[in-house]
Amino acid sequence: MTQSGEKIYGLIGRTLGHSFSRQYFTDKFTVNNIKASYVNFELPDISLFPQLIASNPSLCGLNVTIPYKESIIPYIDYIDDTAQSIGAINTIKFSQGQLCGYNTDIIGFCNSIRTILKPYQNNALILGTGGASKAIAAGLKQLGINYIKVSRTPGAGQISYDDLDADTIDSHTIIINTTPLGTFPDVETAPPIPYQLLSPKHLCYDLVYNPARTAFLNNCQARGCTIKNGLEMLQLQAEASWNIWNE
């Protein structure tokens, strides 16, 4: 229950039972004595978004999660250049009656992977082609890293999981899972890559953070790879969202 005069922030998505953001911001507000609350807004369809805005006049900012990072775009008045180039929005600022869209996933990703990159790691495989993969692709481009997207149903310029042969795995020493495979409660699932071809020179990064170590990361670690989950990325993108809302 929100109190009178309290700023309201929130998250929109379809299913938010295990969302990171609400707990993160609730803890942040408590620790820093900030008079605000963070609410999960589950929308069965993005067409209900205008109704949500109209019925919550105290909203000051929103985060956007799957599956609405792309479909939210037509409802936004202003989109910054980075979000425009990515084609996905995860942060909305309310400014002078306008909805302004940003993408802080790219900030969170770049700053969380930069510290563990090796000089020879300059080619990446992005597993998945959904909204999350767009920010990762933009982040890799920013970092000067070439990438190929891998999909079950590859489009132009993409490859399929069946195309992942020894040469491709050997020459792409960064592998990033942007699919939801392995997320709680389906913890046994993992992208169908040839894990036996991985080696200690590989960096394997999973956007999933619950569980902390997915089946994908376990399989990669068993081959001696450096591994990292998506928790720090989430923390960094949340802080970037907070900065945007309050700048």
C-alpha positions as CSV (number, residue, x, y, z in Angstrom):
1,M,0.0,0.0,0.0
2,T,1.5,3.3,-1.0
3,Q,1.3,6.4,1.2
4,S,0.0,9.8,0.1
5,G,2.7,12.0,-1.6
6,E,4.9,9.0,-2.2
7,K,6.6,8.6,-5.5
8,I,5.7,5.4,-7.4
9,Y,8.0,3.5,-9.7
10,G,7.3,0.1,-11.1
11,L,7.8,-2.8,-13.6
12,I,5.6,-3.9,-16.4
13,G,5.7,-7.4,-17.9
14,R,3.4,-10.3,-18.4
15,T,4.5,-12.6,-15.5
16,L,6.4,-10.9,-12.6
17,G,6.3,-13.4,-9.8
18,H,10.1,-13.8,-9.7
19,S,11.1,-10.4,-10.7
20,F,14.4,-8.9,-9.5
21,S,13.4,-5.2,-9.7
22,R,10.8,-4.9,-7.0
23,Q,13.0,-6.4,-4.2
24,Y,16.0,-4.4,-5.4
25,F,14.3,-1.1,-5.3
26,T,12.3,-1.8,-2.2
27,D,15.6,-2.5,-0.4
28,K,17.2,0.5,-1.9
29,F,14.3,2.8,-0.7
30,T,14.5,1.3,2.8
31,V,18.2,1.6,3.2
32,N,18.4,5.1,1.8
33,N,15.2,6.3,3.5
34,I,13.7,7.3,0.2
35,K,10.0,8.0,0.3
36,A,8.9,5.9,-2.7
37,S,7.5,2.5,-3.6
38,Y,8.1,0.1,-6.4
39,V,5.1,-1.9,-7.8
40,N,4.8,-4.8,-10.2
41,F,2.2,-4.2,-12.9
42,E,1.4,-7.5,-14.7
43,L,-0.2,-6.8,-18.1
44,P,-1.7,-9.7,-20.0
45,D,-1.5,-7.6,-23.1
46,I,0.5,-4.4,-24.0
47,S,-2.7,-2.8,-25.3
48,L,-3.6,-2.3,-21.6
49,F,-0.6,0.0,-21.1
50,P,-2.5,3.4,-21.7
51,Q,-5.1,2.3,-19.1
52,L,-2.4,1.5,-16.6
53,I,-0.9,5.0,-17.1
54,A,-4.2,6.7,-16.8
55,S,-5.1,5.0,-13.6
56,N,-1.7,5.6,-11.9
57,P,-1.1,9.4,-12.0
58,S,1.6,9.2,-9.3
59,L,3.9,7.1,-11.5
60,C,7.4,8.6,-11.9
61,G,9.2,5.9,-13.8
62,L,8.8,2.3,-15.1
63,N,11.0,-0.6,-16.0
64,V,9.9,-2.9,-18.8
65,T,10.6,-6.6,-19.0
66,I,9.7,-9.5,-21.3
67,P,7.8,-9.7,-23.5
68,Y,7.1,-5.9,-23.9
69,K,10.5,-4.3,-24.5
70,E,9.8,-4.0,-28.2
71,S,6.0,-3.8,-28.3
72,I,6.0,-0.8,-25.8
73,I,7.7,1.4,-28.4
74,P,4.5,2.7,-30.2
75,Y,3.2,4.0,-26.8
76,I,6.4,6.1,-26.1
77,D,6.6,9.8,-27.0
78,Y,10.3,10.2,-27.1
79,I,13.0,7.5,-27.5
80,D,16.7,8.2,-27.0
81,D,19.2,7.4,-29.7
82,T,20.6,4.2,-28.0
83,A,17.2,2.7,-27.4
84,Q,16.2,3.6,-30.9
85,S,19.2,1.9,-32.4
86,I,18.6,-1.2,-30.2
87,G,14.9,-1.3,-31.0
88,A,14.0,-2.1,-27.4
89,I,13.1,-0.1,-24.3
90,N,13.5,-1.2,-20.6
91,T,13.2,2.2,-18.9
92,I,10.5,4.8,-19.1
93,K,10.8,8.3,-17.6
94,F,7.8,10.5,-17.1
95,S,8.8,14.0,-18.0
96,Q,6.4,17.0,-18.5
97,G,3.5,14.8,-19.5
98,Q,5.6,12.8,-21.9
99,L,6.8,9.2,-21.8
100,C,10.5,9.0,-22.6
101,G,12.1,5.6,-23.4
102,Y,15.6,4.4,-22.7
103,N,17.6,1.2,-22.7
104,T,19.8,0.6,-19.6
105,D,20.4,-3.1,-20.4
106,I,23.3,-2.1,-22.6
107,I,24.9,-0.1,-19.7
108,G,24.4,-3.0,-17.3
109,F,25.8,-5.6,-19.8
110,C,28.9,-3.6,-20.9
111,N,29.9,-2.7,-17.4
112,S,29.5,-6.2,-16.1
113,I,31.4,-8.0,-18.8
114,R,34.1,-5.5,-19.4
115,T,36.0,-6.4,-16.2
116,I,36.4,-10.1,-17.2
117,L,37.2,-9.8,-20.9
118,K,40.5,-11.1,-22.1
119,P,42.3,-9.3,-25.0
120,Y,41.9,-12.4,-27.3
121,Q,38.1,-12.6,-26.7
122,N,36.8,-10.6,-29.6
123,N,34.2,-12.8,-31.3
124,A,30.9,-13.8,-29.7
125,L,28.0,-16.1,-30.1
126,I,24.7,-14.7,-28.9
127,L,22.2,-17.5,-28.1
128,G,18.7,-16.3,-28.9
129,T,17.2,-13.5,-31.0
130,G,14.6,-12.0,-28.7
131,G,14.4,-8.5,-27.2
132,A,17.2,-9.1,-24.8
133,S,19.6,-10.1,-27.6
134,K,19.3,-6.7,-29.2
135,A,20.8,-4.9,-26.2
136,I,23.6,-7.5,-26.0
137,A,24.4,-7.1,-29.7
138,A,24.5,-3.3,-29.3
139,G,26.7,-3.7,-26.2
140,L,29.2,-6.0,-28.0
141,K,29.4,-3.5,-30.9
142,Q,30.2,-0.8,-28.4
143,L,32.9,-3.0,-26.9
144,G,34.4,-3.7,-30.4
145,I,33.4,-7.3,-30.4
146,N,32.1,-9.1,-33.5
147,Y,29.1,-11.4,-33.0
148,I,26.8,-13.9,-34.6
149,K,23.3,-14.7,-33.4
150,V,22.2,-18.3,-33.0
151,S,18.6,-19.3,-33.2
152,R,16.4,-22.4,-33.5
153,T,14.8,-20.6,-36.5
154,P,17.6,-18.4,-37.9
155,G,16.8,-15.4,-40.0
156,A,19.1,-13.5,-42.3
157,G,22.7,-13.2,-41.0
158,Q,22.0,-15.7,-38.2
159,I,22.9,-19.4,-37.8
160,S,21.2,-22.4,-36.3
161,Y,22.3,-24.5,-33.3
162,D,23.1,-27.2,-35.8
163,D,25.7,-24.9,-37.4
164,L,27.8,-24.8,-34.2
165,D,30.7,-26.9,-35.3
166,A,34.2,-27.2,-33.8
167,D,35.6,-24.3,-36.0
168,T,32.8,-21.9,-35.0
169,I,33.0,-22.7,-31.3
170,D,36.9,-22.4,-31.4
171,S,36.8,-19.0,-33.1
172,H,34.0,-17.5,-30.9
173,T,35.4,-17.4,-27.4
174,I,32.5,-15.5,-25.9
175,I,29.1,-17.2,-25.6
176,I,26.1,-15.3,-24.2
177,N,22.8,-16.9,-23.4
178,T,20.0,-14.4,-23.9
179,T,17.2,-17.0,-23.9
180,P,15.1,-17.8,-20.8
181,L,16.3,-21.4,-20.8
182,G,17.4,-22.6,-17.4
183,T,15.3,-20.0,-15.5
184,F,13.6,-21.2,-12.3
185,P,11.6,-23.4,-12.1
186,D,12.8,-25.0,-15.4
187,V,16.4,-25.3,-14.1
188,E,17.3,-28.5,-16.1
189,T,16.9,-26.7,-19.5
190,A,19.9,-25.3,-21.3
191,P,20.7,-24.0,-24.9
192,P,21.6,-27.0,-27.1
193,I,25.2,-26.1,-27.9
194,P,28.1,-28.6,-28.2
195,Y,29.4,-28.1,-24.7
196,Q,32.1,-30.7,-25.3
197,L,33.8,-28.3,-27.7
198,L,34.3,-25.6,-25.1
199,S,37.6,-24.9,-23.4
200,P,39.2,-22.7,-20.7
201,K,39.7,-19.9,-23.2
202,H,35.9,-19.4,-23.4
203,L,33.9,-16.8,-21.5
204,C,30.3,-17.9,-21.0
205,Y,27.8,-15.4,-19.8
206,D,24.1,-16.0,-18.9
207,L,21.5,-13.3,-18.6
208,V,19.6,-15.6,-16.3
209,Y,20.3,-15.0,-12.6
210,N,17.8,-17.3,-10.9
211,P,19.2,-19.8,-10.2
212,A,22.6,-18.2,-9.7
213,R,24.2,-21.1,-11.6
214,T,22.1,-22.3,-14.5
215,A,22.5,-25.7,-16.3
216,F,24.2,-23.6,-19.1
217,L,26.8,-22.2,-16.7
218,N,27.4,-25.5,-15.0
219,N,28.0,-27.2,-18.4
220,C,30.4,-24.4,-19.3
221,Q,32.3,-24.5,-16.0
222,A,32.7,-28.2,-16.3
223,R,34.8,-27.5,-19.5
224,G,37.0,-24.9,-17.6
225,C,35.3,-21.8,-19.0
226,T,35.0,-18.5,-17.2
227,I,31.4,-18.0,-16.2
228,K,29.1,-15.2,-15.1
229,N,25.4,-14.8,-14.5
230,G,23.2,-11.8,-15.1
231,L,22.8,-10.5,-11.6
232,E,25.4,-7.8,-11.7
233,M,24.0,-6.7,-15.1
234,L,20.6,-6.3,-13.5
235,Q,21.9,-4.4,-10.6
236,L,23.8,-2.0,-12.9
237,Q,20.9,-1.5,-15.2
238,A,18.6,-0.8,-12.3
239,E,21.0,1.9,-11.0
240,A,21.2,3.4,-14.5
241,S,17.3,3.5,-14.6
242,W,17.3,5.2,-11.2
243,N,19.8,7.8,-12.5
244,I,17.6,8.5,-15.6
245,W,14.4,8.9,-13.5
246,N,16.1,11.4,-11.2
247,E,18.5,13.4,-13.4
